[in-house]
Amino acid sequence: MSIKLRQPTPADADAVARLIFDAFSSFHDKHNMPRDFPSLDAAIGLTQAWINHPQVWGVLAERAGDGRIVGCNFLDERCDAKGVGPICIDPAEQGGGIGRKLMLAVLERARETNARSVRLVQEAYNTTSMALYASVGFDVKEPLAVMIGMPTGKPSAGVNVRPMSEADLPACAMVCRAVHGIERTGELRDALQHFQPFVLDRGGRIRAYASTPSFFLMNHGVAETEQDMKDLLLGAAHESGRPIGLQVPTRNAGFFRWCLSQKLRMMKPTTLMASGEYHEPPMGAWWFPSILY
């Protein structure tokens, strides 16, 4: 049977969530990796948010004969750079070219909307996906390690780590632009509604932020200095009382070793990839991406 591509509707949410849950669970279990979606409910929450978001574009792969959804992909258009994912293929349909069709569809959408940069983060042990993304134009930019745990340290005395507010968004945009050349205000505005982002205020000025410290998939962060990042993460864990999760750029050996010294556990390797414009962070910058970029 042939494959038809179409955009999702709210009525597709349950079927797409089941597809995402089954695809990720099957792959993670096969490789003895922890599941990103521990339950179907977690996949349902993400799917409903993505399908209903006015700034997230989606595409489904559907069997022309029976209308069964066998693949999905999304393009997050909230910020200056566009983020791909999640892309999922029915485990029974792997290797049939559906993933390539879905990737080409989001790249065509990016061209139509004049996107200067498209990015994604893939699981480094997934050799099939890395080869696919490279073949359609993505370049490897950063090796990463997913680190999760409750840190053992405490932030420096006198530092103010607190929940982010709407009034902090312009300052957060400035910190992000200094590191990446772009801002991610659209994501942070959504994080204020659905998660608990944190900022580090030192001397009356925002010097670091983390968008979703307790949920590594959506968590990205930037800091002006090494100490700012350390205090931010320690303070976020202390204030929330919850473990933190982030994807650490392993080329920053000091950051990686610090996470290990704080008893964070490396869960798996991932890779940041980009197509189009990419601003290399300054040497020595302390930052980490979400599952999008």
VOBA-1610 file (N, C-alpha, C; in pm, whole numbers, padded with zeros to 5 digits, always signed):
BEGIN
Met+00084-00120+00000Met+00000+00000+00000Met+00088+00125+00000Ser+00038+00231-00062Ser+00113+00355-00068Ser+00093+00436+00059Ile+00183+00532+00079Ile+00179+00620+00196Ile+00130+00758+00154Lys+00038+00811+00232Lys-00012+00947+00209Lys+00029+01033+00327Leu+00080+01154+00299Leu+00115+01248+00405Leu+00004+01350+00421Arg-00026+01382+00545Arg-00127+01485+00574Arg-00096+01548+00709Gln-00156+01663+00734Gln-00139+01728+00864Gln-00234+01667+00967Pro-00192+01664+01093Pro-00278+01606+01197Pro-00390+01700+01237Thr-00494+01641+01295Thr-00605+01716+01354Thr-00618+01674+01500Pro-00690+01749+01582Pro-00708+01708+01721Pro-00764+01567+01736Ala-00843+01523+01639Ala-00901+01388+01645Ala-00795+01279+01633Asp-00676+01313+01584Asp-00568+01215+01568Asp-00486+01195+01695Ala-00511+01274+01797Ala-00420+01280+01913Ala-00398+01144+01977Asp-00504+01068+02001Asp-00488+00939+02069Asp-00406+00842+01986Ala-00434+00836+01856Ala-00360+00744+01770Ala-00213+00783+01758Val-00187+00912+01749Val-00049+00959+01739Val+00026+00933+01870Ala-00041+00956+01983Ala+00022+00930+02113Ala+00058+00783+02127Arg-00031+00695+02085Arg-00001+00551+02090Arg+00118+00517+02001Leu+00124+00579+01884Leu+00236+00557+01793Leu+00367+00602+01858Ile+00367+00721+01915Ile+00488+00774+01980Ile+00531+00683+02095Phe+00435+00644+02178Phe+00467+00560+02293Phe+00524+00425+02247Asp+00458+00362+02152Asp+00503+00231+02105Asp+00640+00239+02036Ala+00661+00343+01954Ala+00787+00355+01880Ala+00904+00379+01974Phe+00888+00471+02067Phe+00998+00500+02160Phe+01021+00382+02255Ser+00913+00325+02306Ser+00927+00214+02401Ser+00997+00095+02335Ser+00956+00062+02214Ser+01016-00050+02143Ser+01165-00029+02122Phe+01202+00092+02079Phe+01343+00118+02051Phe+01425+00122+02179His+01375+00189+02283His+01450+00198+02408His+01465+00061+02474Asp+01358-00018+02473Asp+01367-00151+02532Asp+01466-00240+02456Lys+01467-00228+02325Lys+01558-00308+02242Lys+01703-00280+02277His+01732-00154+02311His+01870-00115+02340His+01896-00103+02490Asn+01802-00151+02569Asn+01817-00150+02715Asn+01843-00009+02768Met+01768+00087+02717Met+01778+00227+02757Met+01653+00268+02834Pro+01663+00364+02925Pro+01543+00411+02995Pro+01446+00476+02898Arg+01319+00458+02922Arg+01217+00514+02833Arg+01201+00665+02856Asp+01196+00740+02746Asp+01166+00883+02756Asp+01021+00904+02798Phe+00933+00815+02754Phe+00791+00821+02790Phe+00758+00699+02874Pro+00763+00711+03008Pro+00741+00594+03093Pro+00599+00541+03089Ser+00504+00623+03042Ser+00365+00580+03035Ser+00299+00638+02911Leu+00187+00578+02873Leu+00111+00631+02759Leu+00061+00771+02790Asp+00026+00798+02915Asp-00024+00931+02952Asp+00078+01040+02920Ala+00207+01010+02941Ala+00312+01108+02911Ala+00314+01139+02762Ala+00299+01037+02680Ala+00296+01058+02535Ala+00170+01134+02493Ile+00058+01106+02560Ile-00067+01176+02529Ile-00052+01325+02559Gly+00010+01358+02673Gly+00027+01498+02709Gly+00108+01575+02606Leu+00219+01517+02562Leu+00302+01583+02461Leu+00227+01594+02329Thr+00162+01486+02288Thr+00093+01486+02158Thr-00017+01591+02154Gln-00097+01599+02257Gln-00205+01698+02259Gln-00149+01840+02255Ala-00041+01863+02330Ala+00020+01996+02329Ala+00072+02032+02191Trp+00138+01936+02124Trp+00198+01962+01994Trp+00092+01980+01886Ile-00006+01890+01881Ile-00108+01897+01776Ile-00191+02025+01787Asn-00216+02070+01909Asn-00303+02185+01929Asn-00228+02318+01934His-00095+02315+01927His-00018+02439+01938His-00016+02510+01803Pro-00052+02639+01800Pro-00056+02711+01671Pro+00080+02731+01607Gln+00189+02714+01683Gln+00322+02735+01628Gln+00401+02605+01615Val+00332+02493+01616Val+00395+02364+01590Val+00326+02303+01467Trp+00405+02276+01365Trp+00352+02219+01240Trp+00377+02069+01243Gly+00274+01993+01208Gly+00287+01848+01212Gly+00255+01782+01079Val+00305+01660+01062Val+00276+01581+00942Val+00265+01434+00984Leu+00165+01367+00929Leu+00143+01225+00956Leu+00162+01144+00828Ala+00211+01022+00845Ala+00217+00926+00736Ala+00104+00827+00756Glu+00020+00813+00656Glu-00101+00731+00668Glu-00104+00629+00554Arg-00138+00505+00587Arg-00156+00403+00485Arg-00278+00438+00401Ala-00258+00447+00269Ala-00367+00490+00182Ala-00484+00393+00184Gly-00459+00265+00204Gly-00567+00168+00198Gly-00658+00167+00318Asp-00599+00165+00439Asp-00682+00152+00559Asp-00680+00275+00649Gly-00605+00378+00611Gly-00602+00502+00689Gly-00526+00491+00819Arg-00447+00386+00837Arg-00374+00368+00962Arg-00254+00462+00966Ile-00238+00532+01078Ile-00125+00624+01097Ile-00001+00543+01133Val+00102+00552+01049Val+00222+00471+01069Val+00347+00556+01092Gly+00330+00689+01094Gly+00445+00775+01120Gly+00401+00917+01149Cys+00486+00991+01220Cys+00456+01131+01249Cys+00586+01209+01261Asn+00575+01339+01241Asn+00689+01429+01261Asn+00632+01568+01287Phe+00712+01650+01357Phe+00667+01784+01394Phe+00781+01883+01376Leu+00744+02009+01352Leu+00841+02118+01342Leu+00796+02229+01435Asp+00876+02253+01539Asp+00848+02358+01635Asp+00892+02491+01575Glu+00796+02582+01556Glu+00823+02710+01491Glu+00812+02828+01587Arg+00827+02804+01716Arg+00805+02910+01814Arg+00917+03014+01818Cys+01038+02975+01778Cys+01154+03062+01799Cys+01235+03080+01672Asp+01348+03148+01685Asp+01429+03183+01568Asp+01478+03061+01493Ala+01523+02959+01565Ala+01559+02832+01503Ala+01441+02737+01514Lys+01422+02652+01415Lys+01310+02558+01416Lys+01360+02422+01464Gly+01281+02356+01548Gly+01321+02228+01605Gly+01237+02113+01553Val+01302+02003+01518Val+01233+01886+01462Val+01206+01784+01571Gly+01084+01728+01571Gly+01055+01613+01655Gly+00932+01631+01744Pro+00883+01518+01796Pro+00940+01385+01775Pro+00900+01326+01640Ile+00995+01256+01577Ile+00966+01178+01457Ile+00958+01032+01499Cys+00849+00966+01463Cys+00826+00827+01503Cys+00770+00747+01386Ile+00813+00622+01379Ile+00764+00528+01279Ile+00711+00406+01351Asp+00599+00355+01306Asp+00545+00230+01360Asp+00655+00124+01356Pro+00681+00056+01469Pro+00789-00044+01472Pro+00778-00149+01361Ala+00655-00181+01319Ala+00636-00280+01213Ala+00665-00224+01074Glu+00685-00092+01065Glu+00703-00028+00935Glu+00845+00025+00916Gln+00935-00008+01007Gln+01072+00043+01000Gln+01142-00002+00871Gly+01222+00086+00816Gly+01303+00052+00699Gly+01232+00065+00566Gly+01112+00120+00567Gly+01037+00131+00443Gly+01041+00268+00378Gly+01123+00359+00430Gly+01135+00492+00370Gly+01039+00595+00425Ile+00959+00558+00525Ile+00861+00653+00580Ile+00932+00767+00652Gly+01039+00734+00727Gly+01111+00838+00799Gly+01168+00944+00706Arg+01221+00903+00593Arg+01275+00999+00497Arg+01165+01089+00443Lys+01050+01032+00412Lys+00938+01114+00363Lys+00899+01219+00466Leu+00895+01181+00593Leu+00855+01273+00699Leu+00959+01381+00722Met+01087+01346+00713Met+01192+01446+00727Met+01191+01544+00611Leu+01173+01494+00491Leu+01169+01584+00376Leu+01049+01677+00384Ala+00940+01629+00443Ala+00820+01713+00456Ala+00845+01830+00550Val+00911+01806+00664Val+00936+01917+00757Val+01041+02012+00700Leu+01137+01961+00625Leu+01236+02049+00564Leu+01173+02135+00455Glu+01078+02080+00383Glu+01005+02159+00283Glu+00924+02268+00352Arg+00861+02234+00465Arg+00789+02334+00544Arg+00886+02444+00590Ala+01003+02407+00635Ala+01101+02505+00679Ala+01141+02599+00565Arg+01158+02544+00445Arg+01192+02628+00330Arg+01077+02722+00296Glu+00956+02672+00301Glu+00840+02754+00268Glu+00824+02871+00364Thr+00865+02853+00487Thr+00853+02957+00589Thr+00982+03036+00608Asn+01078+03015+00516Asn+01204+03089+00516Asn+01284+03072+00646Ala+01280+02951+00702Ala+01358+02924+00822Ala+01507+02926+00789Arg+01584+02998+00868Arg+01728+03005+00846Arg+01803+02888+00909Ser+01739+02825+01008Ser+01806+02717+01080Ser+01704+02614+01124Val+01736+02486+01104Val+01653+02375+01150Val+01742+02283+01231Arg+01695+02240+01348Arg+01781+02164+01438Arg+01706+02047+01501Leu+01781+01953+01553Leu+01723+01839+01623Leu+01829+01777+01713Val+01783+01695+01805Val+01872+01614+01888Val+01830+01469+01871Gln+01926+01384+01832Gln+01896+01242+01813Gln+01975+01158+01913Glu+01929+01035+01934Glu+01996+00945+02026Glu+02115+00884+01954Ala+02234+00905+02009Ala+02357+00876+01936Ala+02375+00729+01900Tyr+02314+00639+01977Tyr+02326+00497+01947Tyr+02230+00454+01836Asn+02143+00545+01792Asn+02050+00517+01683Asn+02121+00550+01551Thr+02197+00456+01501Thr+02277+00480+01381Thr+02190+00505+01258Thr+02071+00445+01256Thr+01982+00464+01141Thr+01935+00609+01133Ser+01894+00666+01246Ser+01845+00803+01242Ser+01957+00902+01213Met+02077+00881+01269Met+02186+00973+01239Met+02220+00971+01091Ala+02222+00854+01031Ala+02250+00844+00888Ala+02140+00914+00806Leu+02014+00896+00845Leu+01904+00960+00775Leu+01917+01112+00782Tyr+01939+01166+00902Tyr+01945+01310+00917Tyr+02064+01369+00841Ala+02177+01299+00844Ala+02293+01347+00769Ala+02264+01347+00619Ser+02193+01245+00573Ser+02167+01233+00429Ser+02074+01340+00376Val+01991+01398+00462Val+01899+01504+00417Val+01951+01643+00451Gly+02077+01652+00500Gly+02139+01783+00513Gly+02176+01830+00651Phe+02157+01747+00753Phe+02193+01789+00889Phe+02340+01757+00917Asp+02405+01848+00990Asp+02545+01830+01030Asp+02552+01808+01181Val+02642+01723+01225Val+02666+01704+01368Val+02731+01830+01425Lys+02673+01882+01534Lys+02727+02002+01596Lys+02781+01979+01737Glu+02721+01886+01810Glu+02763+01870+01949Glu+02728+01732+02002Pro+02825+01660+02059Pro+02794+01536+02131Pro+02742+01572+02271Leu+02641+01498+02316Leu+02574+01530+02441Leu+02562+01406+02529Ala+02537+01429+02657Ala+02509+01320+02750Ala+02388+01358+02835Val+02286+01274+02837Val+02170+01297+02922Val+02209+01265+03066Met+02202+01365+03152Met+02240+01352+03293Met+02118+01379+03380Ile+02088+01287+03473Ile+01970+01301+03558Ile+02007+01263+03701Gly+01957+01340+03797Gly+01979+01306+03937Gly+01957+01425+04028Met+01967+01399+04156Met+01956+01504+04259Met+02096+01544+04300Pro+02140+01665+04266Pro+02277+01704+04300Pro+02298+01711+04451Thr+02422+01694+04490Thr+02454+01688+04632Thr+02492+01824+04690Gly+02532+01919+04605Gly+02578+02048+04653Gly+02467+02149+04674Lys+02506+02267+04720Lys+02414+02378+04740Lys+02469+02501+04668Pro+02380+02592+04626Pro+02429+02712+04556Pro+02510+02801+04649Ser+02590+02889+04589Ser+02673+02980+04666Ser+02589+03071+04754Ala+02645+03111+04864Ala+02576+03202+04955Ala+02549+03335+04885Gly+02430+03387+04905Gly+02395+03518+04851Gly+02340+03517+04710Val+02344+03403+04642Val+02289+03396+04507Val+02139+03374+04514Asn+02066+03431+04421Asn+01920+03422+04421Asn+01874+03338+04303Val+01838+03213+04328Val+01779+03126+04226Val+01631+03116+04256Arg+01549+03156+04161Arg+01404+03165+04184Arg+01327+03126+04059Pro+01197+03097+04073Pro+01115+03071+03954Pro+01115+03191+03859Met+01118+03163+03732Met+01113+03267+03630Met+00976+03333+03629Ser+00972+03461+03593Ser+00847+03533+03574Ser+00842+03591+03434Glu+00726+03637+03394Glu+00710+03699+03262Glu+00804+03819+03246Ala+00825+03891+03354Ala+00911+04010+03348Ala+01057+03975+03321Asp+01095+03849+03343Asp+01233+03807+03320Asp+01264+03775+03174Leu+01162+03763+03091Leu+01184+03713+02955Leu+01282+03797+02872Pro+01273+03932+02874Pro+01371+04009+02796Pro+01515+03985+02840Ala+01538+03974+02971Ala+01674+03949+03020Ala+01721+03809+02982Cys+01631+03711+02987Cys+01667+03575+02946Cys+01702+03573+02797Ala+01630+03649+02717Ala+01659+03655+02574Ala+01799+03710+02550Met+01841+03807+02629Met+01974+03865+02614Met+02083+03762+02646Val+02062+03685+02752Val+02161+03583+02790Val+02171+03478+02680Cys+02056+03437+02626Cys+02054+03335+02521Cys+02122+03386+02394Arg+02094+03509+02356Arg+02156+03565+02235Arg+02308+03574+02249Ala+02355+03604+02370Ala+02499+03616+02390Ala+02570+03483+02367Val+02502+03372+02395Val+02563+03240+02380Val+02535+03181+02242His+02410+03194+02194His+02369+03122+02073His+02339+03212+01953Gly+02333+03343+01973Gly+02299+03431+01863Gly+02151+03434+01831Ile+02069+03365+01909Ile+01924+03362+01893Ile+01859+03371+02030Glu+01729+03394+02033Glu+01655+03388+02159Glu+01546+03282+02149Arg+01494+03239+02266Arg+01394+03133+02268Arg+01276+03173+02355Thr+01234+03298+02339Thr+01128+03353+02423Thr+00997+03277+02407Gly+00966+03231+02287Gly+00842+03156+02267Gly+00837+03032+02353Glu+00947+02960+02360Glu+00952+02840+02444Glu+00940+02876+02592Leu+01010+02981+02633Leu+01006+03019+02774Leu+00867+03065+02815Arg+00797+03132+02727Arg+00660+03175+02759Arg+00570+03054+02781Asp+00587+02951+02698Asp+00510+02828+02719Asp+00553+02757+02847Ala+00683+02758+02875Ala+00733+02693+02997Ala+00674+02757+03121Leu+00653+02888+03118Leu+00592+02956+03232Leu+00451+02905+03259Gln+00381+02862+03155Gln+00244+02813+03170Gln+00239+02667+03210His+00333+02586+03164His+00320+02441+03180His+00427+02377+03270Phe+00538+02445+03293Phe+00645+02386+03372Phe+00688+02486+03479Gln+00810+02473+03528Gln+00862+02565+03629Gln+01005+02604+03592Pro+01020+02703+03503Pro+01154+02749+03469Pro+01216+02829+03584Phe+01349+02829+03590Phe+01420+02901+03695Phe+01521+02998+03635Val+01547+03106+03709Val+01652+03200+03672Val+01747+03216+03788Leu+01869+03258+03756Leu+01967+03297+03857Leu+01984+03447+03848Asp+01955+03514+03959Asp+01966+03659+03970Asp+02086+03688+04060Arg+02189+03749+04001Arg+02306+03784+04080Arg+02331+03934+04065Gly+02331+04005+04177Gly+02352+04150+04173Gly+02240+04225+04103Gly+02119+04171+04111Gly+02004+04238+04050Gly+01994+04218+03899Arg+02069+04121+03843Arg+02067+04097+03699Arg+02056+03948+03672Ile+01971+03912+03572Ile+01957+03772+03532Ile+02082+03729+03458Arg+02146+03622+03510Arg+02271+03576+03450Arg+02264+03433+03400Ala+02154+03363+03427Ala+02138+03225+03380Ala+01992+03185+03393Tyr+01952+03088+03311Tyr+01817+03031+03325Tyr+01815+02888+03278Ala+01717+02813+03327Ala+01688+02676+03283Ala+01538+02666+03261Ser+01499+02616+03145Ser+01357+02622+03107Ser+01270+02519+03176Thr+01323+02399+03203Thr+01243+02291+03262Thr+01335+02197+03337Pro+01390+02239+03451Pro+01497+02161+03515Pro+01461+02016+03548Ser+01334+01989+03574Ser+01296+01853+03616Ser+01255+01763+03500Phe+01262+01812+03374Phe+01215+01734+03259Phe+01315+01756+03145Phe+01414+01665+03134Phe+01526+01690+03044Phe+01486+01707+02899Leu+01378+01641+02855Leu+01340+01651+02715Leu+01316+01795+02671Met+01255+01875+02757Met+01220+02012+02722Met+01316+02115+02782Asn+01412+02069+02859Asn+01498+02160+02934Asn+01615+02211+02851His+01626+02342+02837His+01746+02403+02783His+01789+02516+02876Gly+01917+02548+02873Gly+01965+02652+02963Gly+02091+02718+02913Val+02115+02840+02961Val+02236+02916+02928Val+02279+02992+03052Ala+02407+03024+03058Ala+02461+03099+03170Ala+02576+03186+03123Glu+02599+03295+03193Glu+02710+03384+03158Glu+02844+03323+03197Thr+02847+03251+03310Thr+02973+03195+03358Thr+02952+03053+03409Glu+03062+02984+03430Glu+03059+02849+03486Glu+02990+02848+03623Gln+03027+02944+03710Gln+02968+02946+03843Gln+02820+02976+03838Asp+02779+03061+03743Asp+02636+03090+03728Asp+02558+02963+03695Met+02612+02881+03606Met+02542+02757+03569Met+02535+02662+03687Lys+02645+02645+03756Lys+02646+02555+03871Lys+02544+02600+03976Asp+02546+02728+04009Asp+02453+02779+04111Asp+02309+02768+04064Leu+02285+02791+03934Leu+02150+02778+03880Leu+02096+02637+03900Leu+02173+02537+03860Leu+02126+02399+03868Leu+02111+02353+04012Leu+02207+02388+04097Leu+02197+02351+04237Leu+02078+02421+04303Gly+02059+02547+04269Gly+01947+02621+04327Gly+01813+02571+04280Ala+01803+02535+04150Ala+01676+02483+04098Ala+01638+02352+04166Ala+01736+02264+04186Ala+01710+02137+04256Ala+01670+02163+04401His+01740+02256+04466His+01712+02287+04607His+01573+02349+04623Glu+01538+02443+04535Glu+01410+02513+04547Glu+01291+02422+04512Ser+01308+02337+04412Ser+01197+02251+04369Ser+01188+02123+04449Gly+01303+02080+04506Gly+01305+01952+04577Gly+01297+01832+04485Arg+01330+01853+04357Arg+01318+01746+04259Arg+01450+01726+04187Pro+01477+01603+04137Pro+01597+01581+04056Pro+01596+01668+03932Ile+01714+01697+03881Ile+01726+01775+03758Ile+01768+01684+03644Gly+01736+01726+03522Gly+01775+01651+03403Gly+01818+01746+03294Leu+01928+01717+03228Leu+01979+01802+03122Leu+02068+01721+03029Gln+02090+01777+02909Gln+02181+01716+02812Gln+02308+01799+02808Val+02414+01746+02864Val+02539+01821+02880Val+02626+01806+02755Pro+02674+01916+02698Pro+02771+01906+02588Pro+02901+01846+02641Thr+02934+01727+02598Thr+03048+01657+02657Thr+03183+01713+02614Arg+03186+01798+02512Arg+03312+01867+02480Arg+03351+01963+02592Asn+03251+02007+02670Asn+03279+02086+02789Asn+03309+01987+02902Ala+03433+01942+02906Ala+03469+01836+03000Ala+03448+01877+03145Gly+03468+02005+03174Gly+03448+02052+03310Gly+03302+02041+03353Phe+03211+02072+03263Phe+03067+02062+03291Phe+03028+01916+03312Phe+03076+01831+03225Phe+03045+01688+03234Phe+03096+01630+03366Arg+03221+01660+03399Arg+03278+01607+03523Arg+03207+01664+03646Trp+03167+01790+03638Trp+03095+01850+03751Trp+02964+01775+03775Cys+02890+01745+03668Cys+02765+01669+03684Cys+02792+01533+03749Leu+02899+01467+03707Leu+02933+01339+03767Leu+02968+01355+03914Ser+03038+01462+03947Ser+03076+01484+04087Ser+02955+01513+04174Gln+02848+01564+04111Gln+02724+01592+04184Gln+02630+01472+04188Lys+02681+01356+04145Lys+02609+01229+04150Lys+02495+01221+04050Leu+02499+01306+03945Leu+02405+01288+03836Leu+02450+01167+03754Arg+02354+01091+03707Arg+02383+00968+03634Arg+02368+00991+03484Met+02467+00944+03408Met+02455+00951+03263Met+02362+00841+03215Met+02253+00882+03149Met+02151+00787+03105Met+02176+00736+02963Lys+02221+00827+02874Lys+02246+00786+02735Lys+02315+00899+02661Pro+02379+00869+02549Pro+02440+00971+02465Pro+02341+01022+02360Thr+02347+01150+02330Thr+02265+01210+02225Thr+02353+01302+02141Thr+02296+01353+02032Thr+02374+01434+01938Thr+02291+01551+01888Leu+02344+01672+01901Leu+02280+01790+01844Leu+02322+01802+01698Met+02223+01817+01608Met+02250+01832+01466Met+02175+01954+01414Ala+02227+02015+01308Ala+02164+02136+01253Ala+02178+02140+01103Ser+02081+02205+01040Ser+02083+02232+00897Ser+02062+02381+00878Gly+02149+02444+00801Gly+02138+02588+00782Gly+02224+02664+00882Glu+02184+02784+00911Glu+02262+02874+00997Glu+02280+02816+01137Tyr+02402+02826+01188Tyr+02431+02779+01324Tyr+02539+02866+01384His+02511+02923+01499His+02605+03009+01569His+02677+02925+01674Glu+02804+02899+01653Glu+02881+02819+01747Glu+02896+02895+01879Pro+02855+02835+01992Pro+02870+02905+02120Pro+03016+02940+02147Pro+03042+03050+02217Pro+03179+03089+02246Pro+03254+02980+02323Met+03383+02971+02301Met+03466+02875+02373Met+03449+02894+02523Gly+03423+02787+02593Gly+03409+02793+02738Gly+03269+02827+02787Ala+03176+02852+02694Ala+03039+02885+02737Ala+02972+02764+02803Trp+02892+02789+02902Trp+02818+02683+02971Trp+02671+02693+02930Trp+02624+02590+02862Trp+02489+02586+02808Trp+02450+02441+02789Phe+02322+02416+02767Phe+02276+02282+02732Phe+02147+02294+02651Pro+02124+02202+02557Pro+02005+02208+02472Pro+01892+02121+02524Ser+01773+02147+02473Ser+01659+02057+02495Ser+01664+01947+02390Ile+01561+01865+02383Ile+01556+01759+02283Ile+01537+01817+02142Leu+01497+01944+02133Leu+01483+02011+02003Leu+01616+02070+01958Tyr+01679+02147+02046Tyr+01810+02208+02019Tyr+01849+02292+02139
//
